[in-house]
Amino acid sequence: MRKTKGRIGVIAVMLVTMFLAACGDGGTAEPSAQDGKQGGNVTIRFATWDSEENLTLQQQLIDTFNESHPNVKVNLEAYGSEYDTKIAAGMGAKDAPDVMYMWNYPIYKDALEPLDDYLAQEGADFKNNYYETLWNYNSADGNILGLPVGYTTHVVYYNKSLFDAAGVPYPKSGWTWDDLRETAKKLSNPAESVSGFAFSGTPDPYDFEMFLWGNGTAYVDKDGNLQGNVNSGKSVEVLTMFQDMLKEGYAIATEGSGSTEMKSGKVAMFTNGAWSIGGLKEAGIDFGVVELPAFRGGSAVSIVSSSGISISKDSKKKDAAWEFVKFWTSEEANRARIDYELPVLKSVVESENLQQDELKQVFYNMLEQSQGYTPASFIVDNWSEVSERLSLVFEQIFNPSTMTDPKTALDEAAQ
């Protein structure tokens, strides 16, 4: 599953904006004489951002679909690292793939087919089988524009060996940030260059907003206003807490998430999505995961990084495309991809006993308790600009050479 990034390069955003401006409203394409309902043979183009071993699995799934749908043929187009550029170019030329992986709905929304009517035709049970939290991340302007395919929430990873060596109990669900700080102090061992906690010194603004949510605030209000929100007292409190952990010496700010440092045995805890599981296992680290801590009077809330699958608004083969979308998000396909992304269907989670899985259950717990939060990137039109501004603010606050006062930095960001 692709990691959703809040920080978008200015050039990339300009390209996307330029191409999508040519789309206009786009309209709904009239069904072709070769559409699935017309009984002809239909070829569907399907674009993916995956590469290497994942492509083998995807092609196998496509072959399965093609064999069971003799009147429809799906061709896989693998764009890899050039995914956004090629998708935007196709949309601008009204030659986008019929079906495509999707993540940045606020940018691409005008070129995507609303799926609400398709979902209604399938009945309530079809939609209700997906975790409710995910719909908010696969929608824009009140329209569902993609069916969820995979996701991750964030959790706290902890090194069991370091906990055992220090005689510190493992963290448990329901803990608080005060608990994490006290635990990190006990695990910090300057003589061995071991830090109790690590977090990114230049965090992705998209990801970091979850900490504000947990303290009852956000970057913006429902109207997209930064002033009084990003620099609210509760926002300042969150940034001050993280900065204090650095000042007090039991936490470090890293270039990444902290995963690399845990692999080296030098960090006891860090937060991240499910992306870190494979690397830690390969490194032979004895680790566990636990839900994010809660603030006093607040909640443990996680941002969601979600991938979906969408239909191009310009496609002339929408009915056949929908049949493929249903297959790609079916129980069969969810199970087939279970080794490299968390299933999004409740029925698969139940049948595969994932709520009893020591690691995966924690990600589902965080998903269920993170419903009802909308990232600022879905609210403000100029998110790329806001994201770049916040990135600079975070760097000023967490850089050891500056350690800018959080209130001062956030007040500037709100201007």
C-alpha positions as a Python dict, from the first residue, in 0.01 Angstrom:
ca = {
    (1, 'M'): (0, 0, 0),
    (2, 'R'): (128, 340, -93),
    (3, 'K'): (204, 575, 195),
    (4, 'T'): (-4, 892, 172),
    (5, 'K'): (222, 1195, 192),
    (6, 'G'): (105, 1533, 304),
    (7, 'R'): (405, 1718, 165),
    (8, 'I'): (354, 1750, -211),
    (9, 'G'): (620, 1901, -432),
    (10, 'V'): (523, 2240, -574),
    (11, 'I'): (611, 2134, -928),
    (12, 'A'): (401, 1819, -901),
    (13, 'V'): (103, 2016, -775),
    (14, 'M'): (137, 2265, -1060),
    (15, 'L'): (139, 1979, -1310),
    (16, 'V'): (-168, 1818, -1160),
    (17, 'T'): (-352, 2151, -1145),
    (18, 'M'): (-264, 2229, -1505),
    (19, 'F'): (-381, 1893, -1634),
    (20, 'L'): (-701, 1886, -1430),
    (21, 'A'): (-793, 2238, -1533),
    (22, 'A'): (-836, 2097, -1881),
    (23, 'C'): (-1086, 1845, -1744),
    (24, 'G'): (-1348, 2099, -1641),
    (25, 'D'): (-1659, 1937, -1509),
    (26, 'G'): (-1590, 1643, -1733),
    (27, 'G'): (-1952, 1531, -1731),
    (28, 'T'): (-2059, 1172, -1735),
    (29, 'A'): (-1947, 987, -2041),
    (30, 'E'): (-2219, 819, -2242),
    (31, 'P'): (-2201, 440, -2241),
    (32, 'S'): (-2015, 301, -2535),
    (33, 'A'): (-2165, 42, -2764),
    (34, 'Q'): (-1894, -177, -2619),
    (35, 'D'): (-1986, -110, -2255),
    (36, 'G'): (-2037, -414, -2033),
    (37, 'K'): (-2415, -384, -2048),
    (38, 'Q'): (-2417, -377, -2426),
    (39, 'G'): (-2290, -733, -2455),
    (40, 'G'): (-1975, -659, -2651),
    (41, 'N'): (-1612, -735, -2570),
    (42, 'V'): (-1464, -463, -2349),
    (43, 'T'): (-1103, -380, -2269),
    (44, 'I'): (-1042, -202, -1939),
    (45, 'R'): (-721, -16, -1858),
    (46, 'F'): (-617, -45, -1493),
    (47, 'A'): (-335, 171, -1355),
    (48, 'T'): (-134, 74, -1047),
    (49, 'W'): (146, 242, -855),
    (50, 'D'): (290, -87, -732),
    (51, 'S'): (605, -249, -861),
    (52, 'E'): (822, -560, -839),
    (53, 'E'): (671, -857, -651),
    (54, 'N'): (335, -688, -599),
    (55, 'L'): (286, -668, -975),
    (56, 'T'): (307, -1045, -1001),
    (57, 'L'): (22, -1086, -755),
    (58, 'Q'): (-181, -813, -922),
    (59, 'Q'): (-144, -974, -1262),
    (60, 'Q'): (-252, -1309, -1118),
    (61, 'L'): (-566, -1147, -978),
    (62, 'I'): (-635, -978, -1311),
    (63, 'D'): (-597, -1312, -1489),
    (64, 'T'): (-851, -1460, -1251),
    (65, 'F'): (-1096, -1179, -1329),
    (66, 'N'): (-1043, -1210, -1705),
    (67, 'E'): (-1104, -1584, -1695),
    (68, 'S'): (-1433, -1540, -1511),
    (69, 'H'): (-1547, -1248, -1730),
    (70, 'P'): (-1505, -1361, -2092),
    (71, 'N'): (-1653, -1039, -2230),
    (72, 'V'): (-1416, -814, -2034),
    (73, 'K'): (-1039, -793, -2056),
    (74, 'V'): (-836, -591, -1806),
    (75, 'N'): (-491, -465, -1904),
    (76, 'L'): (-255, -369, -1621),
    (77, 'E'): (-54, -47, -1656),
    (78, 'A'): (223, -15, -1398),
    (79, 'Y'): (334, 349, -1353),
    (80, 'G'): (556, 307, -1047),
    (81, 'S'): (722, 625, -923),
    (82, 'E'): (577, 825, -1216),
    (83, 'Y'): (223, 740, -1113),
    (84, 'D'): (93, 1090, -1033),
    (85, 'T'): (254, 1248, -1336),
    (86, 'K'): (110, 989, -1576),
    (87, 'I'): (-234, 987, -1416),
    (88, 'A'): (-255, 1368, -1430),
    (89, 'A'): (-139, 1372, -1791),
    (90, 'G'): (-399, 1112, -1887),
    (91, 'M'): (-674, 1306, -1713),
    (92, 'G'): (-575, 1628, -1885),
    (93, 'A'): (-583, 1456, -2225),
    (94, 'K'): (-912, 1278, -2137),
    (95, 'D'): (-725, 953, -2180),
    (96, 'A'): (-698, 838, -1820),
    (97, 'P'): (-715, 465, -1740),
    (98, 'D'): (-1070, 341, -1685),
    (99, 'V'): (-979, 220, -1334),
    (100, 'M'): (-693, 344, -1119),
    (101, 'Y'): (-548, 335, -772),
    (102, 'M'): (-621, 659, -589),
    (103, 'W'): (-513, 841, -277),
    (104, 'N'): (-522, 1220, -321),
    (105, 'Y'): (-892, 1268, -381),
    (106, 'P'): (-898, 1646, -315),
    (107, 'I'): (-664, 1702, -611),
    (108, 'Y'): (-809, 1447, -853),
    (109, 'K'): (-1178, 1472, -756),
    (110, 'D'): (-1297, 1653, -1071),
    (111, 'A'): (-1171, 1370, -1291),
    (112, 'L'): (-1322, 1083, -1090),
    (113, 'E'): (-1664, 921, -1119),
    (114, 'P'): (-1885, 946, -807),
    (115, 'L'): (-1965, 594, -688),
    (116, 'D'): (-2257, 660, -454),
    (117, 'D'): (-2520, 537, -703),
    (118, 'Y'): (-2319, 225, -780),
    (119, 'L'): (-2293, 150, -410),
    (120, 'A'): (-2665, 204, -360),
    (121, 'Q'): (-2737, -53, -631),
    (122, 'E'): (-2532, -312, -441),
    (123, 'G'): (-2737, -270, -124),
    (124, 'A'): (-2657, -158, 230),
    (125, 'D'): (-2477, -479, 328),
    (126, 'F'): (-2216, -424, 56),
    (127, 'K'): (-2115, -81, 185),
    (128, 'N'): (-2150, -174, 551),
    (129, 'N'): (-1889, -448, 511),
    (130, 'Y'): (-1623, -176, 486),
    (131, 'Y'): (-1497, -2, 798),
    (132, 'E'): (-1690, 323, 830),
    (133, 'T'): (-1378, 529, 906),
    (134, 'L'): (-1241, 459, 557),
    (135, 'W'): (-1521, 628, 363),
    (136, 'N'): (-1414, 970, 484),
    (137, 'Y'): (-1070, 910, 332),
    (138, 'N'): (-1210, 794, -4),
    (139, 'S'): (-1446, 1086, -59),
    (140, 'A'): (-1442, 1452, -154),
    (141, 'D'): (-1712, 1720, -164),
    (142, 'G'): (-1965, 1478, -22),
    (143, 'N'): (-1914, 1216, -294),
    (144, 'I'): (-1760, 874, -258),
    (145, 'L'): (-1492, 861, -527),
    (146, 'G'): (-1314, 538, -448),
    (147, 'L'): (-1366, 200, -285),
    (148, 'P'): (-1115, 131, -6),
    (149, 'V'): (-846, -122, -93),
    (150, 'G'): (-596, -104, 192),
    (151, 'Y'): (-509, 117, 486),
    (152, 'T'): (-295, 169, 789),
    (153, 'T'): (-341, 358, 1111),
    (154, 'H'): (-52, 458, 1338),
    (155, 'V'): (51, 275, 1653),
    (156, 'V'): (342, 276, 1898),
    (157, 'Y'): (613, 19, 1824),
    (158, 'Y'): (820, -92, 2122),
    (159, 'N'): (1136, -299, 2156),
    (160, 'K'): (1057, -581, 2397),
    (161, 'S'): (1424, -660, 2456),
    (162, 'L'): (1497, -308, 2581),
    (163, 'F'): (1190, -317, 2804),
    (164, 'D'): (1295, -653, 2947),
    (165, 'A'): (1653, -537, 3010),
    (166, 'A'): (1529, -230, 3196),
    (167, 'G'): (1265, -425, 3388),
    (168, 'V'): (989, -202, 3253),
    (169, 'P'): (640, -347, 3186),
    (170, 'Y'): (518, -339, 2825),
    (171, 'P'): (274, -56, 2747),
    (172, 'K'): (-95, -142, 2743),
    (173, 'S'): (-402, -11, 2564),
    (174, 'G'): (-555, 287, 2740),
    (175, 'W'): (-226, 447, 2839),
    (176, 'T'): (-161, 822, 2826),
    (177, 'W'): (112, 1049, 2695),
    (178, 'D'): (217, 1100, 3057),
    (179, 'D'): (262, 722, 3077),
    (180, 'L'): (468, 720, 2757),
    (181, 'R'): (693, 998, 2885),
    (182, 'E'): (755, 826, 3217),
    (183, 'T'): (822, 498, 3038),
    (184, 'A'): (1062, 666, 2795),
    (185, 'K'): (1257, 817, 3086),
    (186, 'K'): (1301, 474, 3245),
    (187, 'L'): (1421, 323, 2916),
    (188, 'S'): (1660, 603, 2827),
    (189, 'N'): (2021, 496, 2881),
    (190, 'P'): (2273, 763, 2773),
    (191, 'A'): (2566, 536, 2860),
    (192, 'E'): (2447, 289, 2595),
    (193, 'S'): (2318, 562, 2359),
    (194, 'V'): (1964, 428, 2400),
    (195, 'S'): (1673, 669, 2374),
    (196, 'G'): (1333, 594, 2519),
    (197, 'F'): (1134, 746, 2233),
    (198, 'A'): (1195, 867, 1878),
    (199, 'F'): (989, 1079, 1644),
    (200, 'S'): (1053, 1256, 1317),
    (201, 'G'): (1223, 1592, 1343),
    (202, 'T'): (1052, 1691, 1019),
    (203, 'P'): (720, 1510, 1052),
    (204, 'D'): (478, 1482, 764),
    (205, 'P'): (211, 1744, 845),
    (206, 'Y'): (-58, 1506, 720),
    (207, 'D'): (45, 1246, 978),
    (208, 'F'): (115, 1486, 1264),
    (209, 'E'): (-238, 1628, 1273),
    (210, 'M'): (-355, 1314, 1457),
    (211, 'F'): (-173, 1432, 1769),
    (212, 'L'): (-370, 1757, 1760),
    (213, 'W'): (-695, 1562, 1716),
    (214, 'G'): (-608, 1357, 2022),
    (215, 'N'): (-586, 1679, 2224),
    (216, 'G'): (-919, 1812, 2098),
    (217, 'T'): (-795, 2046, 1825),
    (218, 'A'): (-687, 2046, 1458),
    (219, 'Y'): (-496, 2255, 1204),
    (220, 'V'): (-815, 2415, 1075),
    (221, 'D'): (-1185, 2438, 1154),
    (222, 'K'): (-1459, 2314, 919),
    (223, 'D'): (-1423, 2632, 714),
    (224, 'G'): (-1048, 2590, 668),
    (225, 'N'): (-934, 2868, 904),
    (226, 'L'): (-584, 2827, 1045),
    (227, 'Q'): (-605, 3118, 1288),
    (228, 'G'): (-719, 3007, 1631),
    (229, 'N'): (-678, 2641, 1542),
    (230, 'V'): (-324, 2555, 1440),
    (231, 'N'): (-205, 2804, 1703),
    (232, 'S'): (-467, 2725, 1967),
    (233, 'G'): (-361, 2659, 2322),
    (234, 'K'): (-417, 2286, 2275),
    (235, 'S'): (-203, 2283, 1958),
    (236, 'V'): (77, 2467, 2138),
    (237, 'E'): (47, 2212, 2419),
    (238, 'V'): (107, 1921, 2180),
    (239, 'L'): (412, 2074, 2013),
    (240, 'T'): (552, 2182, 2349),
    (241, 'M'): (518, 1827, 2483),
    (242, 'F'): (720, 1684, 2195),
    (243, 'Q'): (982, 1957, 2221),
    (244, 'D'): (1012, 1904, 2597),
    (245, 'M'): (1087, 1536, 2542),
    (246, 'L'): (1386, 1642, 2334),
    (247, 'K'): (1499, 1904, 2584),
    (248, 'E'): (1476, 1658, 2872),
    (249, 'G'): (1697, 1413, 2685),
    (250, 'Y'): (1497, 1090, 2679),
    (251, 'A'): (1370, 1130, 2320),
    (252, 'I'): (1539, 1200, 1989),
    (253, 'A'): (1423, 1361, 1666),
    (254, 'T'): (1514, 1147, 1366),
    (255, 'E'): (1522, 1192, 991),
    (256, 'G'): (1272, 910, 954),
    (257, 'S'): (1013, 759, 1187),
    (258, 'G'): (1250, 593, 1433),
    (259, 'S'): (1233, 251, 1268),
    (260, 'T'): (1599, 259, 1163),
    (261, 'E'): (1708, 343, 1516),
    (262, 'M'): (1497, 63, 1663),
    (263, 'K'): (1655, -182, 1420),
    (264, 'S'): (1994, -82, 1561),
    (265, 'G'): (1872, -141, 1916),
    (266, 'K'): (1905, 225, 2012),
    (267, 'V'): (1540, 328, 2042),
    (268, 'A'): (1275, 174, 2266),
    (269, 'M'): (959, 328, 2113),
    (270, 'F'): (840, 513, 1804),
    (271, 'T'): (512, 571, 1619),
    (272, 'N'): (438, 466, 1263),
    (273, 'G'): (198, 281, 1037),
    (274, 'A'): (210, -85, 938),
    (275, 'W'): (496, -13, 697),
    (276, 'S'): (751, -84, 972),
    (277, 'I'): (638, -439, 1050),
    (278, 'G'): (828, -613, 771),
    (279, 'G'): (1155, -429, 826),
    (280, 'L'): (1161, -492, 1199),
    (281, 'K'): (1087, -861, 1146),
    (282, 'E'): (1366, -888, 888),
    (283, 'A'): (1604, -718, 1132),
    (284, 'G'): (1520, -978, 1396),
    (285, 'I'): (1384, -724, 1645),
    (286, 'D'): (1158, -863, 1916),
    (287, 'F'): (890, -595, 1909),
    (288, 'G'): (530, -531, 1995),
    (289, 'V'): (273, -266, 1907),
    (290, 'V'): (18, -84, 2118),
    (291, 'E'): (-247, 180, 2055),
    (292, 'L'): (-140, 543, 2058),
    (293, 'P'): (-156, 705, 2402),
    (294, 'A'): (-429, 952, 2490),
    (295, 'F'): (-396, 1304, 2618),
    (296, 'R'): (-551, 1386, 2954),
    (297, 'G'): (-913, 1462, 2875),
    (298, 'G'): (-854, 1365, 2512),
    (299, 'S'): (-855, 1055, 2297),
    (300, 'A'): (-617, 820, 2122),
    (301, 'V'): (-678, 908, 1757),
    (302, 'S'): (-487, 811, 1444),
    (303, 'I'): (-463, 954, 1098),
    (304, 'V'): (-543, 696, 830),
    (305, 'S'): (-332, 636, 522),
    (306, 'S'): (-579, 478, 281),
    (307, 'S'): (-553, 357, -75),
    (308, 'G'): (-861, 323, -292),
    (309, 'I'): (-963, 228, -642),
    (310, 'S'): (-1152, 472, -863),
    (311, 'I'): (-1318, 502, -1204),
    (312, 'S'): (-1230, 778, -1447),
    (313, 'K'): (-1514, 1020, -1512),
    (314, 'D'): (-1418, 1012, -1881),
    (315, 'S'): (-1436, 633, -1909),
    (316, 'K'): (-1686, 507, -2165),
    (317, 'K'): (-1687, 163, -2004),
    (318, 'K'): (-1808, 246, -1655),
    (319, 'D'): (-2032, -58, -1604),
    (320, 'A'): (-1754, -298, -1693),
    (321, 'A'): (-1513, -87, -1485),
    (322, 'W'): (-1745, -117, -1184),
    (323, 'E'): (-1750, -495, -1221),
    (324, 'F'): (-1372, -495, -1200),
    (325, 'V'): (-1372, -252, -905),
    (326, 'K'): (-1605, -487, -717),
    (327, 'F'): (-1375, -778, -791),
    (328, 'W'): (-1062, -588, -684),
    (329, 'T'): (-1222, -503, -350),
    (330, 'S'): (-1388, -843, -301),
    (331, 'E'): (-1319, -1089, -21),
    (332, 'E'): (-1114, -1301, -260),
    (333, 'A'): (-886, -1012, -355),
    (334, 'N'): (-863, -886, 5),
    (335, 'R'): (-740, -1226, 118),
    (336, 'A'): (-493, -1252, -170),
    (337, 'R'): (-329, -922, -70),
    (338, 'I'): (-330, -993, 303),
    (339, 'D'): (49, -1033, 325),
    (340, 'Y'): (122, -678, 217),
    (341, 'E'): (-180, -467, 314),
    (342, 'L'): (-442, -470, 588),
    (343, 'P'): (-782, -592, 461),
    (344, 'V'): (-1063, -337, 461),
    (345, 'L'): (-1359, -577, 473),
    (346, 'K'): (-1504, -672, 811),
    (347, 'S'): (-1593, -1018, 681),
    (348, 'V'): (-1230, -1089, 590),
    (349, 'V'): (-1101, -957, 922),
    (350, 'E'): (-1343, -1192, 1095),
    (351, 'S'): (-1277, -1498, 879),
    (352, 'E'): (-899, -1453, 905),
    (353, 'N'): (-915, -1389, 1282),
    (354, 'L'): (-719, -1065, 1244),
    (355, 'Q'): (-874, -922, 1560),
    (356, 'Q'): (-693, -1202, 1743),
    (357, 'D'): (-362, -1129, 1570),
    (358, 'E'): (-120, -981, 1824),
    (359, 'L'): (-1, -710, 1586),
    (360, 'K'): (-281, -645, 1338),
    (361, 'Q'): (-558, -617, 1594),
    (362, 'V'): (-401, -296, 1723),
    (363, 'F'): (-429, -128, 1383),
    (364, 'Y'): (-797, -222, 1366),
    (365, 'N'): (-858, -94, 1718),
    (366, 'M'): (-708, 240, 1616),
    (367, 'L'): (-918, 243, 1298),
    (368, 'E'): (-1243, 194, 1484),
    (369, 'Q'): (-1170, 466, 1740),
    (370, 'S'): (-1055, 720, 1479),
    (371, 'Q'): (-1385, 768, 1300),
    (372, 'G'): (-1520, 1117, 1235),
    (373, 'Y'): (-1195, 1308, 1179),
    (374, 'T'): (-1126, 1485, 850),
    (375, 'P'): (-766, 1576, 761),
    (376, 'A'): (-696, 1941, 681),
    (377, 'S'): (-576, 1826, 338),
    (378, 'F'): (-942, 1746, 257),
    (379, 'I'): (-1066, 2084, 382),
    (380, 'V'): (-826, 2356, 261),
    (381, 'D'): (-780, 2421, -110),
    (382, 'N'): (-416, 2524, -73),
    (383, 'W'): (-304, 2225, 133),
    (384, 'S'): (32, 2196, -44),
    (385, 'E'): (118, 2552, 63),
    (386, 'V'): (-7, 2496, 418),
    (387, 'S'): (183, 2167, 438),
    (388, 'E'): (511, 2330, 332),
    (389, 'R'): (458, 2606, 588),
    (390, 'L'): (392, 2355, 865),
    (391, 'S'): (698, 2153, 767),
    (392, 'L'): (917, 2457, 821),
    (393, 'V'): (749, 2524, 1155),
    (394, 'F'): (810, 2169, 1275),
    (395, 'E'): (1172, 2186, 1170),
    (396, 'Q'): (1219, 2511, 1365),
    (397, 'I'): (1057, 2365, 1676),
    (398, 'F'): (1238, 2030, 1675),
    (399, 'N'): (1578, 2127, 1534),
    (400, 'P'): (1829, 2111, 1823),
    (401, 'S'): (2005, 2422, 1694),
    (402, 'T'): (1690, 2637, 1700),
    (403, 'M'): (1423, 2489, 1934),
    (404, 'T'): (1189, 2774, 1845),
    (405, 'D'): (915, 2848, 2096),
    (406, 'P'): (610, 2650, 1971),
    (407, 'K'): (362, 2934, 2030),
    (408, 'T'): (576, 3180, 1836),
    (409, 'A'): (622, 2938, 1546),
    (410, 'L'): (254, 2839, 1532),
    (411, 'D'): (139, 3201, 1546),
    (412, 'E'): (352, 3270, 1240),
    (413, 'A'): (210, 2964, 1063),
    (414, 'A'): (-145, 3087, 1126),
    (415, 'Q'): (-84, 3415, 942),
}
